[in-house]
Amino acid sequence: MIVPTPFNPSASIRVDSPMAGRVRLAVYDIRGKLIRDLVDADLPRGSHQVFWDGRDAAGMPVASGNYFARLETSSCRLTRQMMLVR
């Protein structure tokens, strides 16, 4: 779940982990280019809240547009669209 969308200046992404394990949450642009890894760690079971501030891995603001949050665990892969409006 991503709220709000469209967003400015940041989006909240809720990650529900049914079991403990490795979680990777990354943001990609419309062309599939990696913008930033938000989480790449072992997380305990439960609900976790992650924020994306609309910046890339170097800390630079990205342009308005559509982006994708991709969640990968050992048991699933999910991709959700979000829109940044500056």
Biopython code that builds the backbone (N, CA, C, O; Angstrom):
import numpy as np
from Bio.PDB.StructureBuilder import StructureBuilder

atoms = [
    (1, "MET", "N", (0.838, -1.175, 0.000)),
    (1, "MET", "CA", (0.000, 0.000, 0.000)),
    (1, "MET", "C", (0.884, 1.238, 0.000)),
    (1, "MET", "O", (1.785, 1.364, 0.829)),
    (2, "ILE", "N", (0.625, 2.148, -0.928)),
    (2, "ILE", "CA", (1.386, 3.388, -1.058)),
    (2, "ILE", "C", (0.419, 4.551, -0.897)),
    (2, "ILE", "O", (-0.586, 4.630, -1.604)),
    (3, "VAL", "N", (0.720, 5.451, 0.029)),
    (3, "VAL", "CA", (-0.117, 6.629, 0.238)),
    (3, "VAL", "C", (0.752, 7.847, 0.466)),
    (3, "VAL", "O", (1.838, 7.693, 1.026)),
    (4, "PRO", "N", (0.365, 9.019, 0.082)),
    (4, "PRO", "CA", (-0.666, 9.233, -0.937)),
    (4, "PRO", "C", (-0.083, 9.022, -2.324)),
    (4, "PRO", "O", (1.136, 8.978, -2.492)),
    (5, "THR", "N", (-0.928, 8.896, -3.286)),
    (5, "THR", "CA", (-0.482, 8.900, -4.664)),
    (5, "THR", "C", (-1.552, 9.628, -5.478)),
    (5, "THR", "O", (-2.709, 9.209, -5.457)),
    (6, "PRO", "N", (-1.219, 10.671, -6.173)),
    (6, "PRO", "CA", (0.112, 11.235, -6.323)),
    (6, "PRO", "C", (0.626, 11.781, -4.992)),
    (6, "PRO", "O", (-0.146, 12.063, -4.076)),
    (7, "PHE", "N", (1.957, 11.923, -4.910)),
    (7, "PHE", "CA", (2.553, 12.410, -3.679)),
    (7, "PHE", "C", (3.527, 13.544, -3.932)),
    (7, "PHE", "O", (4.076, 13.692, -5.024)),
    (8, "ASN", "N", (3.723, 14.332, -2.903)),
    (8, "ASN", "CA", (4.717, 15.400, -2.861)),
    (8, "ASN", "C", (4.769, 15.885, -1.420)),
    (8, "ASN", "O", (3.735, 16.356, -0.948)),
    (9, "PRO", "N", (5.809, 15.823, -0.714)),
    (9, "PRO", "CA", (7.157, 15.489, -1.129)),
    (9, "PRO", "C", (7.539, 14.042, -0.863)),
    (9, "PRO", "O", (8.575, 13.591, -1.353)),
    (10, "SER", "N", (6.730, 13.286, -0.093)),
    (10, "SER", "CA", (7.128, 11.907, 0.198)),
    (10, "SER", "C", (5.925, 10.975, 0.193)),
    (10, "SER", "O", (4.780, 11.393, 0.360)),
    (11, "ALA", "N", (6.230, 9.699, -0.004)),
    (11, "ALA", "CA", (5.207, 8.652, 0.005)),
    (11, "ALA", "C", (5.529, 7.660, 1.111)),
    (11, "ALA", "O", (6.692, 7.392, 1.413)),
    (12, "SER", "N", (4.486, 7.131, 1.700)),
    (12, "SER", "CA", (4.618, 6.094, 2.719)),
    (12, "SER", "C", (4.254, 4.756, 2.079)),
    (12, "SER", "O", (3.197, 4.612, 1.465)),
    (13, "ILE", "N", (5.141, 3.793, 2.231)),
    (13, "ILE", "CA", (4.934, 2.469, 1.640)),
    (13, "ILE", "C", (4.867, 1.460, 2.776)),
    (13, "ILE", "O", (5.827, 1.306, 3.531)),
    (14, "ARG", "N", (3.736, 0.773, 2.901)),
    (14, "ARG", "CA", (3.583, -0.235, 3.945)),
    (14, "ARG", "C", (3.954, -1.598, 3.402)),
    (14, "ARG", "O", (3.481, -2.018, 2.346)),
    (15, "VAL", "N", (4.805, -2.279, 4.143)),
    (15, "VAL", "CA", (5.255, -3.620, 3.772)),
    (15, "VAL", "C", (4.784, -4.582, 4.861)),
    (15, "VAL", "O", (5.152, -4.435, 6.026)),
    (16, "ASP", "N", (3.979, -5.557, 4.481)),
    (16, "ASP", "CA", (3.510, -6.584, 5.418)),
    (16, "ASP", "C", (4.267, -7.870, 5.152)),
    (16, "ASP", "O", (4.134, -8.470, 4.085)),
    (17, "SER", "N", (5.064, -8.293, 6.128)),
    (17, "SER", "CA", (5.859, -9.516, 6.001)),
    (17, "SER", "C", (5.200, -10.630, 6.797)),
    (17, "SER", "O", (5.146, -10.549, 8.025)),
    (18, "PRO", "N", (4.697, -11.668, 6.135)),
    (18, "PRO", "CA", (4.056, -12.762, 6.851)),
    (18, "PRO", "C", (5.049, -13.616, 7.649)),
    (18, "PRO", "O", (4.665, -14.347, 8.562)),
    (19, "MET", "N", (6.337, -13.506, 7.285)),
    (19, "MET", "CA", (7.372, -14.231, 8.019)),
    (19, "MET", "C", (8.662, -13.422, 7.988)),
    (19, "MET", "O", (8.853, -12.577, 7.114)),
    (20, "ALA", "N", (9.532, -13.682, 8.933)),
    (20, "ALA", "CA", (10.822, -13.000, 8.961)),
    (20, "ALA", "C", (11.653, -13.437, 7.761)),
    (20, "ALA", "O", (11.546, -14.574, 7.301)),
    (21, "GLY", "N", (12.475, -12.531, 7.262)),
    (21, "GLY", "CA", (13.333, -12.893, 6.142)),
    (21, "GLY", "C", (13.831, -11.677, 5.395)),
    (21, "GLY", "O", (13.591, -10.537, 5.791)),
    (22, "ARG", "N", (14.525, -11.943, 4.312)),
    (22, "ARG", "CA", (15.129, -10.906, 3.488)),
    (22, "ARG", "C", (14.048, -10.164, 2.718)),
    (22, "ARG", "O", (13.171, -10.776, 2.109)),
    (23, "VAL", "N", (14.124, -8.838, 2.752)),
    (23, "VAL", "CA", (13.174, -7.985, 2.036)),
    (23, "VAL", "C", (13.966, -6.940, 1.263)),
    (23, "VAL", "O", (14.875, -6.302, 1.793)),
    (24, "ARG", "N", (13.600, -6.783, 0.001)),
    (24, "ARG", "CA", (14.178, -5.714, -0.804)),
    (24, "ARG", "C", (13.034, -4.890, -1.361)),
    (24, "ARG", "O", (12.118, -5.421, -1.990)),
    (25, "LEU", "N", (13.093, -3.598, -1.126)),
    (25, "LEU", "CA", (12.122, -2.658, -1.662)),
    (25, "LEU", "C", (12.905, -1.596, -2.415)),
    (25, "LEU", "O", (13.731, -0.893, -1.833)),
    (26, "ALA", "N", (12.645, -1.482, -3.706)),
    (26, "ALA", "CA", (13.390, -0.556, -4.551)),
    (26, "ALA", "C", (12.434, 0.258, -5.402)),
    (26, "ALA", "O", (11.316, -0.167, -5.694)),
    (27, "VAL", "N", (12.899, 1.443, -5.797)),
    (27, "VAL", "CA", (12.122, 2.333, -6.658)),
    (27, "VAL", "C", (12.783, 2.363, -8.032)),
    (27, "VAL", "O", (14.000, 2.499, -8.153)),
    (28, "TYR", "N", (11.947, 2.231, -9.068)),
    (28, "TYR", "CA", (12.404, 2.246, -10.460)),
    (28, "TYR", "C", (11.645, 3.320, -11.230)),
    (28, "TYR", "O", (10.514, 3.660, -10.881)),
    (29, "ASP", "N", (12.266, 3.846, -12.271)),
    (29, "ASP", "CA", (11.556, 4.797, -13.127)),
    (29, "ASP", "C", (10.773, 4.034, -14.196)),
    (29, "ASP", "O", (10.777, 2.803, -14.231)),
    (30, "ILE", "N", (10.118, 4.772, -15.046)),
    (30, "ILE", "CA", (9.239, 4.187, -16.064)),
    (30, "ILE", "C", (10.003, 3.331, -17.075)),
    (30, "ILE", "O", (9.423, 2.446, -17.704)),
    (31, "ARG", "N", (11.315, 3.595, -17.234)),
    (31, "ARG", "CA", (12.154, 2.813, -18.151)),
    (31, "ARG", "C", (12.753, 1.577, -17.493)),
    (31, "ARG", "O", (13.423, 0.779, -18.149)),
    (32, "GLY", "N", (12.510, 1.422, -16.198)),
    (32, "GLY", "CA", (13.052, 0.268, -15.485)),
    (32, "GLY", "C", (14.399, 0.512, -14.838)),
    (32, "GLY", "O", (15.015, -0.426, -14.330)),
    (33, "LYS", "N", (14.872, 1.747, -14.844)),
    (33, "LYS", "CA", (16.153, 2.093, -14.222)),
    (33, "LYS", "C", (15.980, 2.184, -12.704)),
    (33, "LYS", "O", (15.039, 2.806, -12.211)),
    (34, "LEU", "N", (16.896, 1.558, -11.978)),
    (34, "LEU", "CA", (16.871, 1.626, -10.519)),
    (34, "LEU", "C", (17.145, 3.053, -10.084)),
    (34, "LEU", "O", (18.151, 3.649, -10.467)),
    (35, "ILE", "N", (16.244, 3.591, -9.285)),
    (35, "ILE", "CA", (16.395, 4.937, -8.753)),
    (35, "ILE", "C", (17.013, 4.886, -7.361)),
    (35, "ILE", "O", (17.936, 5.638, -7.048)),
    (36, "ARG", "N", (16.484, 3.978, -6.523)),
    (36, "ARG", "CA", (16.988, 3.904, -5.148)),
    (36, "ARG", "C", (16.487, 2.637, -4.466)),
    (36, "ARG", "O", (15.329, 2.248, -4.619)),
    (37, "ASP", "N", (17.374, 2.007, -3.716)),
    (37, "ASP", "CA", (16.980, 0.924, -2.817)),
    (37, "ASP", "C", (16.513, 1.554, -1.519)),
    (37, "ASP", "O", (17.251, 2.320, -0.900)),
    (38, "LEU", "N", (15.302, 1.241, -1.103)),
    (38, "LEU", "CA", (14.785, 1.772, 0.153)),
    (38, "LEU", "C", (15.046, 0.817, 1.306)),
    (38, "LEU", "O", (15.337, 1.244, 2.423)),
    (39, "VAL", "N", (14.940, -0.480, 1.027)),
    (39, "VAL", "CA", (15.202, -1.519, 2.031)),
    (39, "VAL", "C", (15.899, -2.671, 1.332)),
    (39, "VAL", "O", (15.499, -3.086, 0.245)),
    (40, "ASP", "N", (16.924, -3.175, 1.954)),
    (40, "ASP", "CA", (17.574, -4.406, 1.508)),
    (40, "ASP", "C", (18.159, -5.035, 2.765)),
    (40, "ASP", "O", (19.350, -4.917, 3.053)),
    (41, "ALA", "N", (17.276, -5.709, 3.506)),
    (41, "ALA", "CA", (17.669, -6.193, 4.835)),
    (41, "ALA", "C", (16.767, -7.326, 5.288)),
    (41, "ALA", "O", (15.707, -7.567, 4.711)),
    (42, "ASP", "N", (17.203, -8.015, 6.326)),
    (42, "ASP", "CA", (16.365, -9.001, 6.983)),
    (42, "ASP", "C", (15.407, -8.258, 7.906)),
    (42, "ASP", "O", (15.832, -7.485, 8.765)),
    (43, "LEU", "N", (14.106, -8.498, 7.720)),
    (43, "LEU", "CA", (13.094, -7.856, 8.549)),
    (43, "LEU", "C", (12.322, -8.902, 9.335)),
    (43, "LEU", "O", (12.117, -10.016, 8.853)),
    (44, "PRO", "N", (11.897, -8.556, 10.532)),
    (44, "PRO", "CA", (11.057, -9.478, 11.296)),
    (44, "PRO", "C", (9.656, -9.536, 10.701)),
    (44, "PRO", "O", (9.266, -8.680, 9.908)),
    (45, "ARG", "N", (8.928, -10.534, 11.088)),
    (45, "ARG", "CA", (7.541, -10.678, 10.665)),
    (45, "ARG", "C", (6.749, -9.471, 11.144)),
    (45, "ARG", "O", (7.007, -8.934, 12.221)),
    (46, "GLY", "N", (5.780, -9.049, 10.329)),
    (46, "GLY", "CA", (4.921, -7.947, 10.736)),
    (46, "GLY", "C", (4.814, -6.865, 9.691)),
    (46, "GLY", "O", (5.223, -7.032, 8.542)),
    (47, "SER", "N", (4.253, -5.753, 10.120)),
    (47, "SER", "CA", (4.020, -4.618, 9.240)),
    (47, "SER", "C", (5.122, -3.584, 9.447)),
    (47, "SER", "O", (5.498, -3.268, 10.577)),
    (48, "HIS", "N", (5.630, -3.065, 8.335)),
    (48, "HIS", "CA", (6.716, -2.090, 8.371)),
    (48, "HIS", "C", (6.349, -0.916, 7.469)),
    (48, "HIS", "O", (5.727, -1.096, 6.422)),
    (49, "GLN", "N", (6.739, 0.284, 7.883)),
    (49, "GLN", "CA", (6.455, 1.479, 7.101)),
    (49, "GLN", "C", (7.773, 2.065, 6.604)),
    (49, "GLN", "O", (8.699, 2.302, 7.380)),
    (50, "VAL", "N", (7.834, 2.294, 5.297)),
    (50, "VAL", "CA", (9.026, 2.832, 4.648)),
    (50, "VAL", "C", (8.614, 4.110, 3.930)),
    (50, "VAL", "O", (7.532, 4.183, 3.347)),
    (51, "PHE", "N", (9.480, 5.111, 3.976)),
    (51, "PHE", "CA", (9.190, 6.378, 3.306)),
    (51, "PHE", "C", (10.161, 6.593, 2.152)),
    (51, "PHE", "O", (11.350, 6.293, 2.255)),
    (52, "TRP", "N", (9.623, 7.123, 1.038)),
    (52, "TRP", "CA", (10.473, 7.562, -0.053)),
    (52, "TRP", "C", (10.279, 9.059, -0.205)),
    (52, "TRP", "O", (9.156, 9.540, -0.356)),
    (53, "ASP", "N", (11.377, 9.786, -0.166)),
    (53, "ASP", "CA", (11.346, 11.242, -0.198)),
    (53, "ASP", "C", (11.487, 11.833, -1.606)),
    (53, "ASP", "O", (11.722, 13.032, -1.750)),
    (54, "GLY", "N", (11.348, 11.015, -2.623)),
    (54, "GLY", "CA", (11.435, 11.509, -3.997)),
    (54, "GLY", "C", (12.848, 11.823, -4.431)),
    (54, "GLY", "O", (13.058, 12.631, -5.336)),
    (55, "ARG", "N", (13.833, 11.183, -3.785)),
    (55, "ARG", "CA", (15.243, 11.407, -4.127)),
    (55, "ARG", "C", (15.873, 10.110, -4.610)),
    (55, "ARG", "O", (15.441, 9.015, -4.252)),
    (56, "ASP", "N", (16.909, 10.263, -5.434)),
    (56, "ASP", "CA", (17.612, 9.086, -5.931)),
    (56, "ASP", "C", (18.681, 8.648, -4.929)),
    (56, "ASP", "O", (18.778, 9.204, -3.835)),
    (57, "ALA", "N", (19.475, 7.658, -5.303)),
    (57, "ALA", "CA", (20.492, 7.098, -4.404)),
    (57, "ALA", "C", (21.571, 8.116, -4.039)),
    (57, "ALA", "O", (22.216, 7.984, -2.999)),
    (58, "ALA", "N", (21.773, 9.129, -4.880)),
    (58, "ALA", "CA", (22.763, 10.167, -4.600)),
    (58, "ALA", "C", (22.185, 11.318, -3.782)),
    (58, "ALA", "O", (22.895, 12.265, -3.444)),
    (59, "GLY", "N", (20.892, 11.231, -3.466)),
    (59, "GLY", "CA", (20.252, 12.282, -2.677)),
    (59, "GLY", "C", (19.680, 13.424, -3.487)),
    (59, "GLY", "O", (19.239, 14.431, -2.931)),
    (60, "MET", "N", (19.685, 13.268, -4.809)),
    (60, "MET", "CA", (19.162, 14.313, -5.690)),
    (60, "MET", "C", (17.664, 14.114, -5.927)),
    (60, "MET", "O", (17.213, 12.980, -6.087)),
    (61, "PRO", "N", (16.889, 15.204, -5.951)),
    (61, "PRO", "CA", (15.461, 15.073, -6.243)),
    (61, "PRO", "C", (15.244, 14.545, -7.661)),
    (61, "PRO", "O", (15.937, 14.954, -8.593)),
    (62, "VAL", "N", (14.293, 13.648, -7.816)),
    (62, "VAL", "CA", (13.953, 13.140, -9.150)),
    (62, "VAL", "C", (12.809, 13.969, -9.721)),
    (62, "VAL", "O", (12.125, 14.686, -8.991)),
    (63, "ALA", "N", (12.611, 13.868, -11.011)),
    (63, "ALA", "CA", (11.579, 14.646, -11.714)),
    (63, "ALA", "C", (10.186, 14.109, -11.402)),
    (63, "ALA", "O", (10.020, 12.966, -10.976)),
    (64, "SER", "N", (9.207, 14.949, -11.622)),
    (64, "SER", "CA", (7.816, 14.505, -11.543)),
    (64, "SER", "C", (7.602, 13.369, -12.522)),
    (64, "SER", "O", (8.227, 13.329, -13.582)),
    (65, "GLY", "N", (6.726, 12.453, -12.172)),
    (65, "GLY", "CA", (6.415, 11.365, -13.090)),
    (65, "GLY", "C", (5.989, 10.107, -12.372)),
    (65, "GLY", "O", (5.779, 10.095, -11.159)),
    (66, "ASN", "N", (5.867, 9.049, -13.151)),
    (66, "ASN", "CA", (5.471, 7.747, -12.627)),
    (66, "ASN", "C", (6.701, 6.944, -12.228)),
    (66, "ASN", "O", (7.704, 6.921, -12.942)),
    (67, "TYR", "N", (6.608, 6.294, -11.090)),
    (67, "TYR", "CA", (7.671, 5.443, -10.569)),
    (67, "TYR", "C", (7.041, 4.148, -10.078)),
    (67, "TYR", "O", (5.830, 4.067, -9.872)),
    (68, "PHE", "N", (7.868, 3.155, -9.898)),
    (68, "PHE", "CA", (7.382, 1.857, -9.457)),
    (68, "PHE", "C", (8.142, 1.416, -8.214)),
    (68, "PHE", "O", (9.370, 1.483, -8.164)),
    (69, "ALA", "N", (7.402, 0.971, -7.224)),
    (69, "ALA", "CA", (7.988, 0.380, -6.022)),
    (69, "ALA", "C", (7.919, -1.131, -6.205)),
    (69, "ALA", "O", (6.840, -1.688, -6.406)),
    (70, "ARG", "N", (9.060, -1.787, -6.136)),
    (70, "ARG", "CA", (9.106, -3.238, -6.311)),
    (70, "ARG", "C", (9.559, -3.886, -5.015)),
    (70, "ARG", "O", (10.634, -3.585, -4.494)),
    (71, "LEU", "N", (8.726, -4.775, -4.505)),
    (71, "LEU", "CA", (8.998, -5.513, -3.280)),
    (71, "LEU", "C", (9.360, -6.942, -3.636)),
    (71, "LEU", "O", (8.631, -7.609, -4.370)),
    (72, "GLU", "N", (10.488, -7.413, -3.116)),
    (72, "GLU", "CA", (10.918, -8.790, -3.351)),
    (72, "GLU", "C", (11.227, -9.450, -2.013)),
    (72, "GLU", "O", (11.973, -8.916, -1.191)),
    (73, "THR", "N", (10.633, -10.627, -1.817)),
    (73, "THR", "CA", (10.947, -11.469, -0.666)),
    (73, "THR", "C", (11.214, -12.872, -1.199)),
    (73, "THR", "O", (11.152, -13.109, -2.405)),
    (74, "SER", "N", (11.508, -13.792, -0.300)),
    (74, "SER", "CA", (11.747, -15.168, -0.746)),
    (74, "SER", "C", (10.485, -15.816, -1.297)),
    (74, "SER", "O", (10.561, -16.793, -2.042)),
    (75, "SER", "N", (9.309, -15.267, -0.928)),
    (75, "SER", "CA", (8.063, -15.905, -1.350)),
    (75, "SER", "C", (7.222, -15.086, -2.327)),
    (75, "SER", "O", (6.230, -15.595, -2.850)),
    (76, "CYS", "N", (7.595, -13.823, -2.586)),
    (76, "CYS", "CA", (6.763, -13.043, -3.506)),
    (76, "CYS", "C", (7.534, -11.892, -4.136)),
    (76, "CYS", "O", (8.595, -11.482, -3.667)),
    (77, "ARG", "N", (6.950, -11.389, -5.225)),
    (77, "ARG", "CA", (7.412, -10.186, -5.897)),
    (77, "ARG", "C", (6.188, -9.368, -6.252)),
    (77, "ARG", "O", (5.275, -9.857, -6.918)),
    (78, "LEU", "N", (6.169, -8.124, -5.808)),
    (78, "LEU", "CA", (5.047, -7.231, -6.085)),
    (78, "LEU", "C", (5.579, -5.915, -6.619)),
    (78, "LEU", "O", (6.623, -5.432, -6.181)),
    (79, "THR", "N", (4.855, -5.338, -7.569)),
    (79, "THR", "CA", (5.211, -4.038, -8.102)),
    (79, "THR", "C", (3.973, -3.151, -8.059)),
    (79, "THR", "O", (2.888, -3.550, -8.481)),
    (80, "ARG", "N", (4.160, -1.937, -7.540)),
    (80, "ARG", "CA", (3.063, -0.978, -7.455)),
    (80, "ARG", "C", (3.518, 0.354, -8.037)),
    (80, "ARG", "O", (4.660, 0.772, -7.846)),
    (81, "GLN", "N", (2.616, 1.008, -8.745)),
    (81, "GLN", "CA", (2.902, 2.289, -9.370)),
    (81, "GLN", "C", (2.619, 3.426, -8.394)),
    (81, "GLN", "O", (1.702, 3.345, -7.577)),
    (82, "MET", "N", (3.415, 4.481, -8.490)),
    (82, "MET", "CA", (3.152, 5.694, -7.711)),
    (82, "MET", "C", (3.520, 6.890, -8.577)),
    (82, "MET", "O", (4.313, 6.770, -9.510)),
    (83, "MET", "N", (2.941, 8.040, -8.264)),
    (83, "MET", "CA", (3.171, 9.229, -9.067)),
    (83, "MET", "C", (3.672, 10.352, -8.180)),
    (83, "MET", "O", (3.066, 10.687, -7.163)),
    (84, "LEU", "N", (4.804, 10.930, -8.594)),
    (84, "LEU", "CA", (5.393, 12.077, -7.913)),
    (84, "LEU", "C", (5.023, 13.330, -8.706)),
    (84, "LEU", "O", (5.257, 13.402, -9.912)),
    (85, "VAL", "N", (4.444, 14.313, -8.017)),
    (85, "VAL", "CA", (4.071, 15.569, -8.643)),
    (85, "VAL", "C", (4.778, 16.689, -7.898)),
    (85, "VAL", "O", (4.509, 16.920, -6.719)),
    (86, "ARG", "N", (5.656, 17.366, -8.562)),
    (86, "ARG", "CA", (6.417, 18.480, -7.928)),
    (86, "ARG", "C", (5.742, 19.793, -8.208)),
    (86, "ARG", "O", (6.219, 20.839, -7.768)),
]
sb = StructureBuilder()
sb.init_structure("model")
sb.init_model(0)
sb.init_chain("A")
sb.init_seg("    ")
for serial, (resi, resn, name, xyz) in enumerate(atoms, 1):
    if name == "N":
        sb.init_residue(resn, " ", resi, " ")
    sb.init_atom(name, np.array(xyz, "f"), 0.0, 1.0, " ", f" {name:<3s}", serial, name[0])
structure = sb.get_structure()
